[in-house]
Amino acid sequence: MMDFGLNIANFIFYVFHTGLILFNLLGWLHPKLRKLNLFSLLVTFGSWFLLGLWKGWGYCFLTDWHYQVLRSLGERDMPSSYIAFLVEKLTGWLPEAKLVDALTIGLAVLALLCSLWVNFKRSK
């Protein structure tokens, strides 16, 4: 019975966490979602940098929680990056950590800049 609950939690984490990543990257495109997108990006950066002061740079509480579930299900040797984990699960290829980190932070900063732009630009 416990495995059933863990499997449900695992599924929910896959869907929610992956959806959140996509929303962070692209949510600024939809006018009605722009404020929520900016808030979500600020929470993400807050986790990476503020919580990261105590837990290590790039700390994500969702990754931490999901990895706890996965370890309980027997998963081992997971990369520190959830993005690398997803790439490996989807393709079988584990990308180099520095590449994943660079792309993750680069795309997240770009999404934040786009979100700031669309949320605070002055209409002409």
MMTF fields as JSON, N, C-alpha, C and O atoms, coordinates in Angstrom:
{
  "mmtfVersion": "1.0.0",
  "mmtfProducer": "UNKNOWN",
  "numBonds": 495,
  "numAtoms": 496,
  "numGroups": 124,
  "numChains": 1,
  "numModels": 1,
  "chainsPerModel": [1],
  "groupsPerChain": [124],
  "chainIdList": ["A"],
  "bondAtomList": [4, 2, 8, 6, 12, 10, 16, 14, 20, 18, 24, 22, 28, 26, 32, 30, 36, 34, 40, 38, 44, 42, 48, 46, 52, 50, 56, 54, 60, 58, 64, 62, 68, 66, 72, 70, 76, 74, 80, 78, 84, 82, 88, 86, 92, 90, 96, 94, 100, 98, 104, 102, 108, 106, 112, 110, 116, 114, 120, 118, 124, 122, 128, 126, 132, 130, 136, 134, 140, 138, 144, 142, 148, 146, 152, 150, 156, 154, 160, 158, 164, 162, 168, 166, 172, 170, 176, 174, 180, 178, 184, 182, 188, 186, 192, 190, 196, 194, 200, 198, 204, 202, 208, 206, 212, 210, 216, 214, 220, 218, 224, 222, 228, 226, 232, 230, 236, 234, 240, 238, 244, 242, 248, 246, 252, 250, 256, 254, 260, 258, 264, 262, 268, 266, 272, 270, 276, 274, 280, 278, 284, 282, 288, 286, 292, 290, 296, 294, 300, 298, 304, 302, 308, 306, 312, 310, 316, 314, 320, 318, 324, 322, 328, 326, 332, 330, 336, 334, 340, 338, 344, 342, 348, 346, 352, 350, 356, 354, 360, 358, 364, 362, 368, 366, 372, 370, 376, 374, 380, 378, 384, 382, 388, 386, 392, 390, 396, 394, 400, 398, 404, 402, 408, 406, 412, 410, 416, 414, 420, 418, 424, 422, 428, 426, 432, 430, 436, 434, 440, 438, 444, 442, 448, 446, 452, 450, 456, 454, 460, 458, 464, 462, 468, 466, 472, 470, 476, 474, 480, 478, 484, 482, 488, 486, 492, 490],
  "bondOrderList": [1, 1, 1, 1, 1, 1, 1, 1, 1, 1, 1, 1, 1, 1, 1, 1, 1, 1, 1, 1, 1, 1, 1, 1, 1, 1, 1, 1, 1, 1, 1, 1, 1, 1, 1, 1, 1, 1, 1, 1, 1, 1, 1, 1, 1, 1, 1, 1, 1, 1, 1, 1, 1, 1, 1, 1, 1, 1, 1, 1, 1, 1, 1, 1, 1, 1, 1, 1, 1, 1, 1, 1, 1, 1, 1, 1, 1, 1, 1, 1, 1, 1, 1, 1, 1, 1, 1, 1, 1, 1, 1, 1, 1, 1, 1, 1, 1, 1, 1, 1, 1, 1, 1, 1, 1, 1, 1, 1, 1, 1, 1, 1, 1, 1, 1, 1, 1, 1, 1, 1, 1, 1, 1],
  "groupList": [{"groupName": "MET", "atomNameList": ["N", "CA", "C", "O"], "elementList": ["N", "C", "C", "O"], "formalChargeList": [0, 0, 0, 0], "bondAtomList": [1, 0, 2, 1, 3, 2], "bondOrderList": [1, 1, 2], "singleLetterCode": "M", "chemCompType": "L-PEPTIDE LINKING"}, {"groupName": "ASP", "atomNameList": ["N", "CA", "C", "O"], "elementList": ["N", "C", "C", "O"], "formalChargeList": [0, 0, 0, 0], "bondAtomList": [1, 0, 2, 1, 3, 2], "bondOrderList": [1, 1, 2], "singleLetterCode": "D", "chemCompType": "L-PEPTIDE LINKING"}, {"groupName": "PHE", "atomNameList": ["N", "CA", "C", "O"], "elementList": ["N", "C", "C", "O"], "formalChargeList": [0, 0, 0, 0], "bondAtomList": [1, 0, 2, 1, 3, 2], "bondOrderList": [1, 1, 2], "singleLetterCode": "F", "chemCompType": "L-PEPTIDE LINKING"}, {"groupName": "GLY", "atomNameList": ["N", "CA", "C", "O"], "elementList": ["N", "C", "C", "O"], "formalChargeList": [0, 0, 0, 0], "bondAtomList": [1, 0, 2, 1, 3, 2], "bondOrderList": [1, 1, 2], "singleLetterCode": "G", "chemCompType": "PEPTIDE LINKING"}, {"groupName": "LEU", "atomNameList": ["N", "CA", "C", "O"], "elementList": ["N", "C", "C", "O"], "formalChargeList": [0, 0, 0, 0], "bondAtomList": [1, 0, 2, 1, 3, 2], "bondOrderList": [1, 1, 2], "singleLetterCode": "L", "chemCompType": "L-PEPTIDE LINKING"}, {"groupName": "ASN", "atomNameList": ["N", "CA", "C", "O"], "elementList": ["N", "C", "C", "O"], "formalChargeList": [0, 0, 0, 0], "bondAtomList": [1, 0, 2, 1, 3, 2], "bondOrderList": [1, 1, 2], "singleLetterCode": "N", "chemCompType": "L-PEPTIDE LINKING"}, {"groupName": "ILE", "atomNameList": ["N", "CA", "C", "O"], "elementList": ["N", "C", "C", "O"], "formalChargeList": [0, 0, 0, 0], "bondAtomList": [1, 0, 2, 1, 3, 2], "bondOrderList": [1, 1, 2], "singleLetterCode": "I", "chemCompType": "L-PEPTIDE LINKING"}, {"groupName": "ALA", "atomNameList": ["N", "CA", "C", "O"], "elementList": ["N", "C", "C", "O"], "formalChargeList": [0, 0, 0, 0], "bondAtomList": [1, 0, 2, 1, 3, 2], "bondOrderList": [1, 1, 2], "singleLetterCode": "A", "chemCompType": "L-PEPTIDE LINKING"}, {"groupName": "TYR", "atomNameList": ["N", "CA", "C", "O"], "elementList": ["N", "C", "C", "O"], "formalChargeList": [0, 0, 0, 0], "bondAtomList": [1, 0, 2, 1, 3, 2], "bondOrderList": [1, 1, 2], "singleLetterCode": "Y", "chemCompType": "L-PEPTIDE LINKING"}, {"groupName": "VAL", "atomNameList": ["N", "CA", "C", "O"], "elementList": ["N", "C", "C", "O"], "formalChargeList": [0, 0, 0, 0], "bondAtomList": [1, 0, 2, 1, 3, 2], "bondOrderList": [1, 1, 2], "singleLetterCode": "V", "chemCompType": "L-PEPTIDE LINKING"}, {"groupName": "HIS", "atomNameList": ["N", "CA", "C", "O"], "elementList": ["N", "C", "C", "O"], "formalChargeList": [0, 0, 0, 0], "bondAtomList": [1, 0, 2, 1, 3, 2], "bondOrderList": [1, 1, 2], "singleLetterCode": "H", "chemCompType": "L-PEPTIDE LINKING"}, {"groupName": "THR", "atomNameList": ["N", "CA", "C", "O"], "elementList": ["N", "C", "C", "O"], "formalChargeList": [0, 0, 0, 0], "bondAtomList": [1, 0, 2, 1, 3, 2], "bondOrderList": [1, 1, 2], "singleLetterCode": "T", "chemCompType": "L-PEPTIDE LINKING"}, {"groupName": "TRP", "atomNameList": ["N", "CA", "C", "O"], "elementList": ["N", "C", "C", "O"], "formalChargeList": [0, 0, 0, 0], "bondAtomList": [1, 0, 2, 1, 3, 2], "bondOrderList": [1, 1, 2], "singleLetterCode": "W", "chemCompType": "L-PEPTIDE LINKING"}, {"groupName": "PRO", "atomNameList": ["N", "CA", "C", "O"], "elementList": ["N", "C", "C", "O"], "formalChargeList": [0, 0, 0, 0], "bondAtomList": [1, 0, 2, 1, 3, 2], "bondOrderList": [1, 1, 2], "singleLetterCode": "P", "chemCompType": "L-PEPTIDE LINKING"}, {"groupName": "LYS", "atomNameList": ["N", "CA", "C", "O"], "elementList": ["N", "C", "C", "O"], "formalChargeList": [0, 0, 0, 0], "bondAtomList": [1, 0, 2, 1, 3, 2], "bondOrderList": [1, 1, 2], "singleLetterCode": "K", "chemCompType": "L-PEPTIDE LINKING"}, {"groupName": "ARG", "atomNameList": ["N", "CA", "C", "O"], "elementList": ["N", "C", "C", "O"], "formalChargeList": [0, 0, 0, 0], "bondAtomList": [1, 0, 2, 1, 3, 2], "bondOrderList": [1, 1, 2], "singleLetterCode": "R", "chemCompType": "L-PEPTIDE LINKING"}, {"groupName": "SER", "atomNameList": ["N", "CA", "C", "O"], "elementList": ["N", "C", "C", "O"], "formalChargeList": [0, 0, 0, 0], "bondAtomList": [1, 0, 2, 1, 3, 2], "bondOrderList": [1, 1, 2], "singleLetterCode": "S", "chemCompType": "L-PEPTIDE LINKING"}, {"groupName": "CYS", "atomNameList": ["N", "CA", "C", "O"], "elementList": ["N", "C", "C", "O"], "formalChargeList": [0, 0, 0, 0], "bondAtomList": [1, 0, 2, 1, 3, 2], "bondOrderList": [1, 1, 2], "singleLetterCode": "C", "chemCompType": "L-PEPTIDE LINKING"}, {"groupName": "GLN", "atomNameList": ["N", "CA", "C", "O"], "elementList": ["N", "C", "C", "O"], "formalChargeList": [0, 0, 0, 0], "bondAtomList": [1, 0, 2, 1, 3, 2], "bondOrderList": [1, 1, 2], "singleLetterCode": "Q", "chemCompType": "L-PEPTIDE LINKING"}, {"groupName": "GLU", "atomNameList": ["N", "CA", "C", "O"], "elementList": ["N", "C", "C", "O"], "formalChargeList": [0, 0, 0, 0], "bondAtomList": [1, 0, 2, 1, 3, 2], "bondOrderList": [1, 1, 2], "singleLetterCode": "E", "chemCompType": "L-PEPTIDE LINKING"}],
  "groupTypeList": [0, 0, 1, 2, 3, 4, 5, 6, 7, 5, 2, 6, 2, 8, 9, 2, 10, 11, 3, 4, 6, 4, 2, 5, 4, 4, 3, 12, 4, 10, 13, 14, 4, 15, 14, 4, 5, 4, 2, 16, 4, 4, 9, 11, 2, 3, 16, 12, 2, 4, 4, 3, 4, 12, 14, 3, 12, 3, 8, 17, 2, 4, 11, 1, 12, 10, 8, 18, 9, 4, 15, 16, 4, 3, 19, 15, 1, 0, 13, 16, 16, 8, 6, 7, 2, 4, 9, 19, 14, 4, 11, 3, 12, 4, 13, 19, 7, 14, 4, 9, 1, 7, 4, 11, 6, 3, 4, 7, 9, 4, 7, 4, 4, 17, 16, 4, 12, 9, 5, 2, 14, 15, 16, 14],
  "groupIdList": [1, 2, 3, 4, 5, 6, 7, 8, 9, 10, 11, 12, 13, 14, 15, 16, 17, 18, 19, 20, 21, 22, 23, 24, 25, 26, 27, 28, 29, 30, 31, 32, 33, 34, 35, 36, 37, 38, 39, 40, 41, 42, 43, 44, 45, 46, 47, 48, 49, 50, 51, 52, 53, 54, 55, 56, 57, 58, 59, 60, 61, 62, 63, 64, 65, 66, 67, 68, 69, 70, 71, 72, 73, 74, 75, 76, 77, 78, 79, 80, 81, 82, 83, 84, 85, 86, 87, 88, 89, 90, 91, 92, 93, 94, 95, 96, 97, 98, 99, 100, 101, 102, 103, 104, 105, 106, 107, 108, 109, 110, 111, 112, 113, 114, 115, 116, 117, 118, 119, 120, 121, 122, 123, 124],
  "secStructList": [7, 2, 2, 2, 2, 2, 2, 2, 2, 2, 2, 2, 2, 2, 2, 2, 2, 2, 2, 2, 2, 2, 2, 2, 2, 2, 4, 4, 4, 1, 4, 4, 4, 2, 2, 2, 2, 2, 2, 2, 2, 2, 2, 2, 2, 2, 0, 0, 0, 0, 0, 2, 2, 2, 2, 7, 6, 6, 7, 7, 2, 2, 2, 2, 2, 2, 2, 2, 2, 2, 2, 2, 6, 6, 7, 7, 1, 7, 7, 1, 7, 2, 2, 2, 2, 2, 2, 2, 2, 2, 2, 1, 7, 7, 7, 7, 2, 2, 2, 2, 2, 2, 2, 2, 2, 2, 2, 2, 2, 2, 2, 2, 2, 2, 2, 2, 2, 2, 2, 2, 7, 7, 7, 7],
  "xCoordList": [0.821, 0.0, 0.858, 0.515, 1.994, 2.869, 3.471, 3.603, 3.837, 4.383, 3.38, 3.759, 2.089, 1.057, 1.072, 1.046, 1.113, 1.166, 2.426, 2.389, 3.543, 4.814, 4.782, 5.295, 4.181, 4.072, 3.173, 3.449, 2.102, 1.225, 1.992, 1.944, 2.706, 3.511, 4.562, 4.781, 5.211, 6.215, 5.602, 6.168, 4.447, 3.757, 3.409, 3.632, 2.864, 2.499, 3.728, 3.673, 4.838, 6.072, 6.541, 6.901, 6.539, 6.947, 6.107, 6.646, 4.808, 3.912, 4.064, 4.261, 3.972, 4.004, 5.367, 5.439, 6.44, 7.773, 8.16, 8.7, 7.881, 8.187, 7.318, 7.8, 6.04, 5.156, 5.614, 5.543, 6.084, 6.582, 7.815, 7.956, 8.695, 9.881, 9.454, 9.954, 8.536, 8.05, 7.328, 7.481, 6.54, 5.855, 6.853, 6.68, 7.89, 8.915, 9.569, 9.845, 9.809, 10.482, 9.565, 10.017, 8.29, 7.406, 6.16, 5.445, 5.895, 4.675, 4.543, 3.432, 5.658, 5.64, 5.02, 4.656, 4.894, 4.335, 2.832, 2.321, 2.134, 0.678, 0.341, 0.667, -0.304, -0.562, -1.252, -0.931, -2.184, -2.906, -2.068, -2.427, -0.968, -0.137, 1.148, 1.943, 1.357, 2.644, 2.993, 4.136, 2.048, 2.339, 2.639, 3.564, 1.86, 2.097, 3.454, 4.172, 3.8, 5.088, 6.231, 7.203, 6.126, 7.172, 7.295, 8.407, 6.179, 6.192, 6.872, 7.708, 6.512, 7.079, 8.588, 9.341, 9.02, 10.46, 11.181, 12.278, 10.583, 11.213, 11.3, 12.293, 10.285, 10.338, 11.441, 12.186, 11.539, 12.576, 13.964, 14.811, 14.196, 15.506, 15.752, 16.883, 14.705, 14.836, 15.283, 16.137, 14.701, 15.112, 16.568, 17.348, 16.929, 18.297, 19.333, 20.375, 19.036, 20.057, 19.891, 20.875, 18.686, 18.501, 18.555, 19.341, 17.717, 17.822, 19.168, 19.7, 19.699, 21.008, 22.128, 23.163, 21.945, 22.956, 23.144, 24.242, 22.063, 22.131, 22.253, 22.908, 21.629, 21.542, 22.504, 22.67, 23.128, 24.004, 23.406, 22.198, 24.254, 23.815, 22.94, 23.254, 21.85, 20.946, 19.954, 19.269, 19.873, 18.958, 17.515, 17.059, 16.817, 15.398, 14.635, 14.877, 13.721, 12.974, 12.113, 11.884, 11.625, 10.843, 11.71, 11.284, 12.925, 13.852, 14.159, 14.17, 14.408, 14.707, 13.558, 13.783, 12.339, 11.176, 10.967, 10.691, 11.099, 10.907, 11.982, 11.686, 13.222, 14.301, 14.08, 14.456, 13.487, 13.165, 12.182, 12.329, 11.181, 10.206, 10.9, 10.695, 11.719, 12.407, 13.335, 13.394, 14.063, 14.926, 14.092, 14.498, 12.929, 12.037, 11.539, 11.223, 11.473, 11.062, 12.242, 12.065, 13.45, 14.62, 15.528, 16.515, 15.228, 16.075, 17.394, 17.402, 18.499, 19.822, 20.644, 20.314, 21.715, 22.693, 22.054, 22.327, 21.204, 20.557, 21.486, 22.172, 21.516, 22.335, 21.754, 20.571, 22.575, 22.086, 21.06, 20.197, 21.15, 20.238, 19.003, 19.112, 17.833, 16.587, 16.506, 15.978, 17.019, 17.023, 17.84, 17.401, 19.026, 19.863, 19.126, 19.175, 18.453, 17.669, 16.603, 16.454, 15.856, 14.817, 15.398, 14.859, 16.502, 17.137, 17.545, 17.33, 18.135, 18.553, 17.35, 17.401, 16.277, 15.082, 14.452, 13.976, 14.453, 13.795, 14.642, 14.111, 15.975, 16.839, 17.855, 18.391, 18.124, 19.166, 20.545, 21.514, 20.641, 21.919, 21.981, 21.072, 23.064, 23.267, 24.239, 25.436, 23.738, 24.623, 25.57, 25.308, 26.668, 27.668, 27.037, 26.279, 27.354, 26.757, 26.987, 26.077, 28.177, 28.465, 27.598, 27.154, 27.356, 26.505, 25.073, 24.443, 24.561, 23.198, 23.054, 22.087, 24.01, 23.954, 23.984, 23.226, 24.851, 24.967, 23.67, 23.183, 23.117, 21.875, 20.702, 19.853, 20.662, 19.572, 19.588, 18.567, 20.726, 20.781, 20.631, 19.97, 21.229, 21.118, 19.677, 19.221, 18.97, 17.584, 16.668, 15.71, 16.964, 16.16, 16.349, 15.383, 17.58, 17.828, 17.144, 16.532, 17.241, 16.567, 15.058, 14.427, 14.477, 13.038, 12.688, 11.661, 13.534, 13.289, 13.35, 12.506, 14.335, 14.431, 13.215, 12.68, 12.778, 11.581, 10.353, 9.523, 10.244, 9.107, 9.114, 8.072, 10.278, 10.382, 9.998, 9.287, 10.476, 10.194, 8.687, 8.135, 8.031, 6.606, 5.743, 4.643, 6.215, 5.443, 5.607, 4.707, 6.737, 7.0, 7.224, 7.484, 7.132, 7.3, 6.156, 5.04, 6.44, 5.414, 4.756, 5.436, 3.45, 2.722, 2.82, 2.778, 2.952, 3.061, 1.718, 1.599],
  "yCoordList": [-1.207, 0.0, 1.26, 2.257, 1.204, 2.37, 2.686, 3.849, 1.62, 1.84, 2.538, 3.348, 2.225, 2.882, 4.39, 5.178, 4.784, 6.206, 6.867, 7.995, 6.162, 6.708, 6.843, 7.817, 5.868, 5.946, 7.089, 7.748, 7.33, 8.475, 9.773, 10.672, 9.872, 11.072, 11.276, 12.404, 10.208, 10.285, 10.831, 11.717, 10.298, 10.762, 12.25, 13.022, 12.638, 14.043, 14.939, 16.007, 14.51, 15.302, 15.421, 16.511, 14.309, 14.382, 15.406, 16.26, 15.322, 16.207, 17.653, 18.559, 17.864, 19.231, 19.886, 21.019, 19.195, 19.791, 20.083, 21.146, 19.139, 19.355, 20.478, 21.317, 20.493, 21.577, 22.929, 23.93, 22.957, 24.211, 24.714, 25.914, 23.808, 24.2, 24.83, 25.888, 24.181, 24.721, 26.05, 26.974, 26.144, 27.398, 28.512, 29.643, 28.198, 29.204, 29.712, 30.904, 28.816, 29.208, 29.952, 30.845, 29.596, 30.098, 30.853, 31.432, 30.854, 31.454, 32.941, 33.467, 33.619, 35.066, 35.381, 36.529, 34.395, 34.634, 34.921, 35.633, 34.386, 34.547, 35.725, 35.695, 36.754, 37.967, 37.727, 38.399, 36.792, 36.557, 35.81, 35.777, 35.216, 34.431, 35.142, 34.596, 36.342, 37.017, 37.298, 37.087, 37.763, 38.054, 36.76, 36.713, 35.721, 34.427, 33.867, 33.293, 34.033, 33.576, 34.294, 33.658, 35.597, 36.348, 35.88, 35.686, 35.699, 35.201, 33.827, 33.588, 32.934, 31.594, 31.639, 30.905, 32.489, 32.639, 33.182, 32.726, 34.146, 34.707, 33.66, 33.62, 32.825, 31.735, 30.746, 30.276, 30.438, 29.514, 30.07, 29.371, 31.315, 31.924, 32.044, 31.885, 32.321, 32.369, 31.035, 30.979, 29.963, 28.637, 28.381, 27.912, 28.692, 28.43, 29.207, 28.67, 30.479, 31.338, 31.548, 31.473, 31.805, 32.053, 30.751, 30.628, 29.783, 28.485, 27.834, 27.058, 28.17, 27.658, 28.085, 27.421, 29.18, 29.597, 28.532, 28.364, 27.81, 26.776, 25.381, 24.516, 25.16, 23.805, 23.552, 22.412, 24.605, 24.473, 25.176, 25.114, 25.845, 26.633, 25.779, 24.626, 26.369, 25.703, 24.776, 24.002, 24.853, 23.972, 24.221, 25.362, 23.147, 23.218, 22.287, 21.08, 22.85, 22.034, 20.987, 19.915, 21.276, 20.264, 19.076, 17.925, 19.357, 18.277, 17.449, 16.219, 18.123, 17.442, 16.513, 15.343, 17.025, 16.213, 15.062, 13.935, 15.349, 14.294, 13.216, 12.024, 13.638, 12.664, 11.811, 10.639, 12.361, 11.56, 10.447, 9.304, 10.806, 9.808, 8.766, 7.566, 9.221, 8.292, 7.35, 6.161, 7.86, 6.994, 5.946, 4.791, 6.363, 5.411, 4.328, 3.214, 4.663, 3.698, 2.882, 2.031, 3.141, 2.355, 2.994, 2.381, 4.206, 4.895, 5.273, 5.733, 5.085, 5.409, 6.153, 6.159, 6.776, 7.449, 8.504, 8.561, 9.338, 10.403, 11.611, 11.915, 12.302, 13.52, 14.607, 14.573, 15.556, 16.631, 17.515, 18.106, 17.606, 18.445, 17.67, 16.592, 18.227, 17.604, 17.615, 16.676, 18.657, 18.721, 17.559, 16.882, 17.331, 16.21, 14.886, 13.987, 14.781, 13.582, 13.348, 12.231, 14.405, 14.271, 13.892, 13.029, 14.543, 14.224, 12.755, 12.056, 12.302, 10.896, 9.95, 8.93, 10.274, 9.421, 9.378, 8.333, 10.526, 10.597, 10.043, 9.482, 10.2, 9.843, 8.743, 8.128, 8.493, 7.538, 8.177, 7.519, 9.434, 10.153, 11.082, 11.88, 10.973, 11.868, 12.955, 12.698, 14.177, 15.259, 15.684, 15.47, 16.286, 16.781, 17.844, 18.696, 17.783, 18.674, 20.147, 20.961, 20.497, 21.912, 22.413, 23.561, 21.576, 21.957, 22.171, 23.168, 21.245, 21.359, 22.604, 23.353, 22.824, 24.0, 25.292, 26.22, 25.353, 26.57, 26.822, 27.952, 25.788, 25.956, 26.283, 27.11, 25.631, 25.877, 27.323, 28.008, 27.788, 29.164, 30.165, 31.191, 29.88, 30.787, 30.951, 32.072, 29.854, 29.925, 30.511, 31.218, 30.216, 30.782, 32.297, 33.031, 32.763, 34.216, 34.866, 35.925, 34.248, 34.78, 34.849, 35.847, 33.803, 33.809, 34.897, 35.561, 35.088, 36.14, 37.518, 38.372, 37.735, 39.025, 39.265, 40.373, 38.238, 38.366, 38.656, 39.492, 37.961, 38.166, 39.573, 40.224, 40.041, 41.415, 42.417, 43.388, 42.169, 43.075, 43.18, 44.278, 42.023, 42.063, 42.519, 43.028, 42.349, 42.78, 44.259, 44.869, 44.853, 46.234, 47.199, 48.379, 46.736, 47.656, 48.652, 48.341, 49.818, 50.851, 50.765, 50.708, 50.756, 50.735, 52.1, 53.13, 52.091, 53.364, 53.792, 54.835],
  "zCoordList": [0.0, 0.0, 0.0, -0.636, 0.733, 0.796, -0.577, -0.958, -1.319, -2.662, -3.562, -4.408, -3.383, -4.19, -3.942, -4.888, -2.68, -2.33, -2.848, -3.341, -2.736, -3.242, -4.757, -5.309, -5.426, -6.89, -7.326, -8.329, -6.585, -6.877, -6.663, -7.502, -5.528, -5.246, -6.333, -6.775, -6.765, -7.825, -9.11, -9.749, -9.482, -10.686, -10.571, -11.504, -9.423, -9.214, -9.308, -9.918, -8.705, -8.803, -10.254, -10.699, -10.995, -12.407, -13.161, -13.865, -13.016, -13.759, -13.285, -14.094, -11.975, -11.442, -11.646, -12.123, -11.295, -11.378, -12.827, -13.132, -13.707, -15.131, -15.693, -16.453, -15.32, -15.751, -15.233, -15.945, -13.988, -13.407, -14.149, -14.385, -14.511, -15.285, -16.609, -16.99, -17.299, -18.58, -18.375, -19.173, -17.3, -16.995, -16.692, -17.147, -15.931, -15.645, -16.929, -17.064, -17.85, -19.091, -20.057, -20.773, -20.086, -21.142, -20.664, -21.481, -19.374, -18.855, -19.117, -19.167, -19.282, -19.548, -20.906, -21.161, -21.774, -23.106, -23.07, -23.935, -22.096, -22.015, -21.1, -19.914, -21.636, -20.839, -19.501, -18.521, -19.438, -18.184, -17.147, -15.97, -17.57, -16.658, -16.252, -15.486, -16.75, -16.562, -15.107, -14.702, -14.323, -12.911, -12.15, -11.34, -12.41, -11.767, -12.189, -11.371, -13.456, -13.95, -13.246, -12.838, -13.1, -12.416, -10.964, -10.472, -10.282, -8.911, -8.842, -7.97, -9.759, -9.796, -10.027, -9.387, -10.929, -11.177, -9.951, -9.629, -9.266, -8.069, -6.95, -6.224, -6.806, -5.821, -6.206, -5.347, -7.488, -7.966, -7.67, -7.114, -8.039, -7.775, -6.273, -5.815, -5.51, -4.061, -3.496, -2.611, -4.01, -3.569, -3.93, -3.102, -5.167, -5.618, -4.825, -4.448, -4.575, -3.978, -2.477, -1.742, -2.007, -0.573, 0.226, 1.165, -0.147, 0.516, 0.213, 1.008, -0.95, -1.339, -0.415, -0.357, 0.312, 1.29, 2.363, 2.893, 2.684, 3.71, 3.125, 3.706, 1.983, 1.43, 0.265, -0.169, -0.233, -1.395, -2.598, -2.828, -3.363, -4.515, -5.429, -5.721, -5.864, -6.793, -6.122, -6.79, -4.784, -4.059, -4.498, -4.562, -4.794, -5.152, -4.221, -4.201, -3.457, -2.504, -3.194, -2.632, -4.412, -5.137, -5.536, -5.43, -5.994, -6.333, -5.091, -5.145, -3.982, -2.732, -2.347, -2.035, -2.367, -2.001, -2.975, -2.562, -4.278, -5.275, -5.117, -5.187, -4.907, -4.73, -3.48, -3.475, -2.431, -1.245, -1.607, -1.176, -2.406, -2.87, -3.738, -3.555, -4.681, -5.578, -4.817, -5.133, -3.818, -3.013, -2.269, -2.144, -1.78, -1.102, -2.065, -1.647, -3.344, -4.367, -4.897, -5.769, -4.371, -4.762, -5.786, -6.192, -6.218, -7.2, -6.535, -5.393, -7.234, -6.699, -7.739, -8.925, -7.28, -8.151, -9.043, -10.242, -8.456, -9.217, -9.281, -8.305, -10.418, -10.509, -9.609, -9.273, -9.227, -8.351, -9.064, -8.416, -10.376, -11.158, -11.599, -12.182, -11.316, -11.768, -13.294, -13.89, -13.926, -15.394, -15.961, -16.891, -15.397, -15.851, -15.626, -16.465, -14.493, -14.18, -15.244, -15.74, -15.6, -16.62, -17.982, -18.675, -18.358, -19.641, -19.672, -20.663, -18.574, -18.532, -18.588, -19.276, -17.876, -17.897, -19.286, -19.729, -19.968, -21.284, -22.418, -23.376, -22.312, -23.446, -23.148, -24.069, -21.863, -21.507, -21.441, -21.062, -21.799, -21.811, -20.607, -20.38, -19.833, -18.705, -19.131, -19.252, -19.361, -19.791, -18.677, -17.494, -19.085, -18.144, -17.237, -17.701, -15.957, -14.96, -15.293, -15.137, -15.744, -16.048, -17.2, -17.183, -18.186, -19.31, -18.838, -19.19, -18.046, -17.54, -16.671, -16.809, -15.78, -14.907, -15.712, -15.431, -16.706, -17.532, -18.307, -18.348, -18.914, -19.664, -18.746, -19.079, -17.593, -16.645, -16.174, -16.238, -15.707, -15.194, -16.34, -16.18, -17.479, -18.621, -19.093, -19.321, -19.238, -19.696, -18.618, -18.931, -17.354, -16.264, -16.176, -15.972, -16.329, -16.313, -17.509, -17.371, -18.672, -19.855, -19.634, -19.983, -19.062, -18.773, -17.762, -17.9, -16.746, -15.757, -16.408, -16.135, -17.259, -17.956, -18.841, -18.877, -19.551, -20.395, -19.535, -19.889, -18.405, -17.522, -16.935, -16.869, -16.511, -15.998, -17.08, -16.821, -18.288, -19.398, -19.665, -19.736, -19.81, -20.154, -18.985, -19.198, -17.762, -16.593, -16.296, -15.719, -16.676, -16.284, -17.438, -17.203, -18.667, -19.798, -19.803, -19.388, -20.265, -20.365, -21.738, -22.762, -21.745, -23.016, -23.662, -22.99, -24.982, -25.723, -26.213, -26.856]
}
